[in-house]
Amino acid sequence: MKAMMQHPHFEEYLALAGRKGFERVVLFTNGHGLTEEKCRRWKLLGLTAVLLSVHGLEASHDRSVGRVGSFGEAMAALRILLHEGIPVSINTCILRENLEDLPALRELLEEHPLQIHTLSFPEWSGSVLRHQDSMVDYGEVAEAAGRLIPDGDRRTFFANIP
């Protein structure tokens, strides 16, 4: 599977948003190709926050994304963004392949000063319809809820609940 590339006019659009007075400009990314130089430039152009996709630990993330090394890229992007002072939230799609990884992923992410960590249910459209075997049963998530978001965790929550 080929990695998604940045839109050729992304920086133009980012600068336009800044000139138009947008106070909050959030990038939704998997972190592919992010460098310190790009991060600094985007921050100067008006980027204010990032929603980074991390869909499990290394093996399950790479498998769900369809690209070996994508977990490492996402984690490197996380470190770069935080180092450059960009607030980061993490989005994790709940899948059959990553359900058991999620408590360990949450613990790994606790090491970083994140805004939020959403555990989201994929929408039943697009590529999800071609990969229905990856869809987790909602009852399984309900049974695991206490492990996925333990009492006292004020940063992790479920999103896109059908």
C-alpha positions in Angstrom: 0.0 0.0 0.0 1.4 3.4 -0.9 1.6 6.0 1.8 -0.5 9.1 1.5 1.4 12.1 0.5 1.0 15.7 1.7 -1.2 17.8 -0.6 1.1 19.9 -2.9 -0.6 23.2 -1.7 -0.7 22.3 2.0 1.7 25.0 3.1 -0.2 27.6 0.9 -3.5 26.6 2.6 -1.9 26.7 6.0 -0.5 30.2 5.4 -3.9 31.4 4.1 -5.6 30.2 7.3 -3.1 32.2 9.3 -3.6 35.3 7.2 -7.4 34.9 7.5 -7.2 34.9 11.3 -7.9 31.3 12.1 -7.1 30.9 15.7 -7.0 27.1 15.7 -5.6 25.1 12.8 -5.3 21.4 13.4 -3.6 18.9 11.2 -4.9 15.3 11.1 -1.9 13.1 10.1 -0.2 9.7 10.5 3.1 11.4 10.8 4.6 10.0 7.6 7.4 12.3 6.4 7.2 14.8 9.2 10.6 16.4 9.9 11.7 19.0 12.4 12.1 21.5 9.6 8.6 21.0 8.3 7.2 21.2 11.8 8.9 24.5 12.6 7.8 25.9 9.2 4.2 24.8 9.7 4.1 26.3 13.2 5.3 29.6 11.8 2.6 29.4 9.1 -0.1 29.0 11.7 -0.4 25.3 12.7 -1.7 25.2 16.3 -2.3 21.5 17.0 -2.0 18.0 15.6 -4.3 14.9 15.8 -1.9 12.0 15.2 -3.2 8.5 14.3 -1.6 5.7 16.3 -3.5 2.5 15.9 -1.8 0.1 18.4 1.6 -1.0 19.2 4.2 -1.6 16.4 2.9 -4.8 14.8 -0.8 -4.1 15.0 -0.3 -0.4 14.0 1.8 -1.3 11.0 -0.6 -4.1 10.0 -3.7 -1.8 10.2 -1.9 1.0 8.2 -0.5 -1.5 5.7 3.0 -0.3 5.9 6.0 -1.6 7.9 7.7 1.2 9.8 4.6 3.4 10.1 4.5 3.0 13.9 8.0 4.2 14.2 7.2 7.2 11.9 4.2 8.1 14.1 6.2 7.9 17.3 9.0 10.0 15.7 6.4 12.6 14.6 5.0 12.6 18.2 8.4 13.4 19.6 9.1 16.1 17.0 5.8 17.8 17.5 6.1 17.9 21.3 9.7 19.1 21.1 8.5 22.0 18.9 5.7 22.9 21.3 2.8 21.8 19.1 -0.1 20.3 21.2 -0.8 16.7 20.2 -3.9 14.5 20.5 -3.8 10.9 19.5 -6.6 9.1 17.7 -6.7 5.3 17.8 -9.3 3.3 15.7 -10.5 0.3 17.7 -10.0 -2.8 15.6 -10.1 -6.5 16.3 -6.3 -6.6 15.7 -5.4 -3.9 18.2 -8.0 -4.4 21.0 -5.5 -6.3 23.2 -2.8 -3.7 22.5 -4.8 -0.7 23.7 -4.0 -0.9 27.4 -0.2 -1.1 26.7 -0.5 1.7 24.1 -2.2 3.9 26.6 0.6 3.2 29.1 3.2 4.0 26.4 1.4 7.3 25.6 1.3 8.2 29.2 5.0 9.1 28.9 4.0 12.0 26.7 2.2 15.3 27.5 -0.8 14.7 25.2 -4.0 16.7 25.1 -6.3 13.7 24.6 -6.3 10.2 23.4 -9.5 9.1 21.6 -10.4 5.5 21.1 -12.7 5.7 18.1 -15.0 3.3 16.4 -14.4 3.3 12.6 -17.3 4.4 10.5 -19.1 1.7 8.5 -18.1 3.1 5.1 -15.3 3.2 2.6 -12.5 0.7 3.2 -14.1 -0.5 6.4 -16.7 -2.3 4.3 -13.9 -4.2 2.5 -12.3 -5.2 5.9 -15.4 -6.1 8.0 -13.4 -8.9 9.6 -11.3 -6.2 11.3 -14.4 -4.6 12.9 -14.6 -5.3 16.7 -17.8 -6.3 18.3 -19.2 -3.4 20.5 -19.9 -5.9 23.3 -16.2 -6.8 23.4 -15.3 -3.2 23.8 -17.9 -2.7 26.5 -16.4 -5.8 28.4 -12.9 -4.4 28.0 -13.8 -0.7 28.8 -12.3 -0.8 32.3 -8.9 -2.0 30.9 -9.1 0.4 28.0 -9.9 3.5 30.1 -9.2 2.8 33.8 -10.8 4.8 36.5 -9.0 8.2 37.0 -7.9 8.5 33.4 -9.0 11.9 32.3 -7.2 12.0 29.0 -8.5 8.9 27.2 -12.1 8.6 26.0 -14.3 6.8 23.4 -15.3 8.7 20.3 -17.5 8.1 17.3 -19.7 5.6 19.2 -22.4 4.4 16.9 
